[in-house]
Amino acid sequence: MPERSSPSAPSPSSAAETLGDAPRSTGGFVESVPASGPALRESFDGDAAPISLSKEIAAEVPSPPPARDTGSTKDFIADILARGPDSAAYRKHGVGTTVHESTHDINRILRRKHGGVGTGLYFGEGRSAWFEEPSVTKAQAAAFIPEDARRMAHRYREYIVSSEHADHIWNLMDEWSAYVNEARAVVETAPSGEWRNGEPNVVSTDIVDGSADFLMFCGAALAAIRKSDPGYFERAPESKAIFRDLAERTARYVSAGVAFTEPDGNRPFGRHHAAAMMTTLAKDPQAAPIRAAFTSLFGAAWTSSVLGF
């Protein structure tokens, strides 16, 4: 399996857009997450004129298929693979890694489109967003991550502690979006056994854990923003909808993944720490600032129904 890619440099201004030349769908992002800012509202409105591919993206993602929000896992995966310029190189590593790494590639294209600054994220099915970077660092976010979460997640050492990954929040958001897309691809194709990638003796994988880990890490980023850059969500209101969308999809795929059971009783995604990470977020006293940040942004009813606190 290749190393998880990390993006390169991010920029200010706020715009969400569709990556592709097909009409935007009114489903997905807007239906599940009400737009918080005019940029998202305009970009994901079904009546809005589509944004065409730039020459740069067209060159790297030739003739992408129409963006469809059909709810079909097959269409979701095919869309990401068609837009990822190097997706063919990842396919030997299985559907999860292919979707994950291709998401990184598309995120980089979006970021370059905005001058290499800010955060560009691809959600699948023609839905993408770009938003301004907050004035906090990954190191500031790390201060809010509970000790139990640090111990259970090897990704804490890999993505938070390691100097190999840039000290920017966009780096965390890029990884979170890739893990969420990967989780959807793997969990929704789980009954077919595709996650094994042709290796029948493999009994489990920690793929679902990645999205739970980054919910914690990016929740810590929210706590850092609340403390050190409190005006951020007024400058970049669309970022609230992006955090909310990723959190909702994380909760959905972690829950479905942990519960998934094969005919022989094996729970391939439930053997690792995803459920424990969600419990740590919901109950650990050290995670209280993260819970407070989510609650202040989205309200107690949302955090109770989505995140369990």
C-alpha positions in Angstrom: 0.0 0.0 0.0 1.4 3.4 -0.9 2.0 6.0 1.8 -0.9 8.3 2.3 -0.2 11.4 0.3 -0.1 14.8 1.9 -1.0 17.9 0.1 1.1 20.8 -0.8 0.7 24.5 0.0 -2.7 26.4 0.6 -5.1 30.7 0.2 -7.8 33.2 1.0 -11.2 33.9 -0.6 -14.1 31.7 -0.4 -15.7 29.7 -3.2 -17.3 26.3 -3.4 -17.7 24.9 -6.8 -18.5 21.9 -8.9 -15.5 20.1 -10.5 -16.9 19.2 -13.9 -19.0 20.5 -16.6 -22.3 18.9 -15.8 -25.2 20.7 -14.0 -25.0 20.7 -10.2 -27.2 18.4 -8.3 -29.4 19.7 -5.5 -28.8 16.5 -3.5 -26.0 15.4 -1.2 -24.3 18.4 0.3 -27.2 20.9 0.5 -29.8 18.4 1.5 -27.8 16.9 4.3 -26.0 20.1 5.3 -27.8 23.4 4.9 -25.4 25.9 3.3 -24.0 28.3 5.8 -22.7 31.0 3.5 -23.6 32.6 0.2 -20.7 30.9 -1.6 -22.1 27.4 -0.9 -25.6 28.4 -1.4 -24.9 29.7 -4.9 -22.6 26.9 -5.9 -24.8 24.0 -4.9 -28.1 25.5 -6.0 -29.7 23.4 -8.7 -30.6 26.4 -10.8 -27.1 27.8 -10.8 -25.1 27.8 -14.0 -22.4 25.1 -14.0 -18.7 26.1 -13.6 -16.6 24.7 -16.5 -13.4 22.9 -16.0 -10.3 25.1 -16.1 -7.7 24.2 -18.7 -5.5 22.9 -16.0 -8.1 20.5 -14.6 -9.3 19.5 -18.0 -5.7 18.5 -18.9 -5.4 16.4 -15.8 -8.9 14.9 -15.7 -9.8 14.4 -19.3 -13.5 14.1 -20.2 -14.9 13.4 -16.7 -18.3 11.8 -16.5 -21.3 13.9 -15.7 -21.6 14.7 -12.0 -24.4 12.6 -10.6 -25.8 12.4 -7.1 -27.6 9.2 -7.5 -26.7 7.7 -4.2 -25.1 4.8 -6.0 -21.8 3.6 -4.5 -20.7 2.4 -8.0 -21.3 5.9 -9.4 -19.5 7.6 -6.4 -16.4 5.4 -6.9 -16.4 5.7 -10.7 -16.6 9.5 -10.4 -13.6 9.8 -8.1 -11.5 7.3 -10.1 -12.3 9.1 -13.4 -11.3 12.5 -12.0 -8.1 11.3 -10.2 -5.3 11.6 -12.7 -3.3 8.7 -11.1 -6.1 6.4 -10.0 -5.0 3.6 -12.3 -1.7 3.4 -10.4 -3.5 2.9 -7.1 -5.9 0.2 -8.1 -3.7 -2.8 -7.2 -4.1 -1.6 -3.6 -7.8 -2.0 -3.5 -10.9 0.1 -3.7 -10.3 1.9 -0.4 -6.8 3.1 -1.1 -7.7 4.0 -4.6 -10.5 6.3 -3.6 -8.4 7.7 -0.7 -5.4 8.6 -2.8 -7.5 9.8 -5.8 -9.3 12.2 -3.4 -5.9 13.6 -2.4 -5.0 14.1 -6.1 -8.3 15.9 -6.8 -7.9 18.1 -3.7 -4.5 19.1 -4.9 -6.0 20.1 -8.3 -8.6 22.2 -6.6 -6.0 23.9 -4.4 -3.8 24.7 -7.3 -6.7 26.2 -9.1 -6.8 28.8 -6.3 -3.1 29.6 -6.4 -2.0 26.8 -4.0 -3.6 28.3 -0.9 -6.6 27.6 1.2 -8.3 24.2 1.3 -9.8 22.4 -1.7 -11.8 19.3 -0.9 -13.7 16.9 -3.2 -16.7 15.1 -1.8 -17.6 13.0 -4.9 -20.3 13.2 -7.5 -19.3 16.6 -8.7 -19.4 18.3 -5.3 -16.3 20.2 -4.2 -15.5 23.2 -2.0 -12.7 25.6 -1.3 -12.3 27.7 1.8 -9.9 30.0 3.6 -7.3 28.6 6.0 -7.9 29.6 9.6 -5.1 31.4 11.5 -4.2 28.4 13.7 -1.7 25.6 13.3 -1.8 21.9 13.6 0.4 22.2 16.7 -2.3 24.4 18.3 -5.0 21.8 17.5 -2.9 19.0 18.9 -3.1 20.6 22.4 -6.8 19.7 22.5 -6.5 16.0 21.5 -7.1 13.8 24.6 -4.3 11.5 25.8 -6.4 8.4 25.2 -7.0 9.4 21.6 -3.2 10.0 21.1 -2.5 6.6 22.5 -5.0 4.6 20.5 -4.5 6.3 17.1 -1.2 5.6 15.2 -2.4 8.4 12.9 -1.8 10.9 15.7 2.0 10.1 15.5 1.9 9.9 11.7 -0.1 13.1 10.9 0.1 15.3 14.0 3.6 14.6 15.5 5.6 13.7 12.4 7.4 16.6 10.7 6.7 14.9 7.3 3.2 16.6 7.2 2.8 20.4 7.0 1.8 22.2 10.1 -1.5 23.5 8.6 -5.1 22.8 9.3 -5.7 22.2 5.5 -3.5 19.1 5.8 -5.9 17.6 8.4 -9.0 18.5 6.4 -7.5 17.0 3.3 -6.8 13.8 5.1 -10.3 13.8 6.7 -12.0 14.1 3.4 -9.9 11.3 1.9 -10.7 9.0 4.8 -14.4 9.8 4.7 -14.6 9.0 1.0 -12.6 5.9 1.6 -14.9 4.8 4.4 -17.9 5.2 2.2 -16.4 3.2 -0.6 -15.3 0.4 1.6 -18.3 0.2 3.9 -20.9 0.3 1.1 -19.1 -2.4 -0.9 -18.3 -4.5 2.2 -20.9 -7.3 1.4 -19.0 -8.0 -1.8 -15.7 -8.5 0.1 -13.9 -5.9 -2.1 -12.2 -4.5 0.9 -10.0 -7.7 1.0 -8.6 -6.9 -2.4 -8.4 -10.5 -3.4 -6.8 -11.7 -0.1 -9.3 -14.1 1.4 -7.3 -14.7 4.6 -7.5 -11.1 5.7 -10.0 -10.8 8.5 -10.0 -7.1 9.4 -8.9 -3.6 8.4 -8.7 -0.3 10.3 -9.9 1.7 7.4 -13.0 3.0 9.2 -10.8 4.1 12.1 -9.2 6.8 9.9 -12.4 8.9 9.6 -13.0 8.6 13.3 -9.4 9.7 14.1 -9.7 12.7 11.9 -13.1 13.7 13.3 -11.2 13.9 16.6 -8.2 15.8 15.1 -10.3 18.2 13.1 -12.6 18.7 16.1 -9.5 19.7 18.0 -8.8 22.1 15.2 -12.3 23.6 15.8 -11.5 24.0 19.5 -8.2 25.8 18.5 -10.0 28.0 16.1 -12.6 28.9 18.8 -9.8 29.9 21.2 -7.2 31.5 18.9 -9.2 32.7 15.7 -12.7 33.3 17.0 -13.6 35.5 13.9 -12.8 32.7 11.5 -16.4 31.5 10.9 -17.5 35.0 10.1 -14.7 35.4 7.5 -15.4 32.0 6.0 -19.0 30.9 6.9 -19.0 28.2 4.3 -16.4 26.3 6.3 -19.1 25.5 8.9 -21.1 23.5 6.4 -17.9 21.6 5.3 -17.0 20.6 8.9 -20.6 19.6 9.5 -20.8 17.5 6.3 -17.6 15.6 7.1 -18.7 15.0 10.7 -22.1 13.7 9.6 -20.6 11.4 7.0 -18.0 10.2 9.5 -20.6 9.3 12.1 -22.7 7.5 9.4 -19.8 5.3 8.0 -18.2 4.6 11.3 -21.5 3.4 12.7 -22.3 1.3 9.7 -18.8 0.0 9.4 -18.4 -1.0 13.1 -21.8 -2.8 12.9 -21.1 -4.6 9.6 -21.0 -8.4 10.2 -20.1 -11.1 7.7 -22.1 -14.3 7.5 -19.6 -16.1 9.7 -19.9 -13.5 12.4 -16.7 -11.7 11.6 -16.8 -7.9 12.1 -13.9 -6.7 9.9 -14.2 -3.0 10.7 -15.3 -3.4 14.3 -12.1 -5.1 15.6 -10.1 -1.9 15.9 -10.6 1.5 17.7 -13.2 3.5 15.7 -15.9 2.9 18.3 -13.6 3.7 21.2 -12.5 6.9 19.5 -16.1 8.0 19.1 -16.7 7.2 22.8 -13.6 9.2 23.8 -14.9 12.2 21.8 -18.4 11.9 23.5 -17.3 11.2 27.1 -13.6 11.9 27.9 -13.3 15.0 30.1 -10.2 16.0 28.1 -12.4 16.2 25.0 -14.8 18.7 26.6 -13.3 21.7 24.6 -13.9 19.8 21.3 -17.5 19.0 22.3 -18.0 22.6 23.3 -16.7 23.8 19.9 -19.1 21.5 18.0 -22.0 22.4 20.2 -21.3 26.2 19.8 -21.3 25.9 16.0 -24.1 23.4 15.4 -26.2 23.3 18.5 -27.0 20.7 21.1 -29.7 18.9 19.1 -27.3 18.3 16.3 -24.4 17.1 18.4 -26.7 14.8 20.4 -28.2 13.1 17.3 -25.0 13.0 15.2 -22.1 12.7 17.6 -23.8 11.3 20.7 -23.2 14.1 23.3 
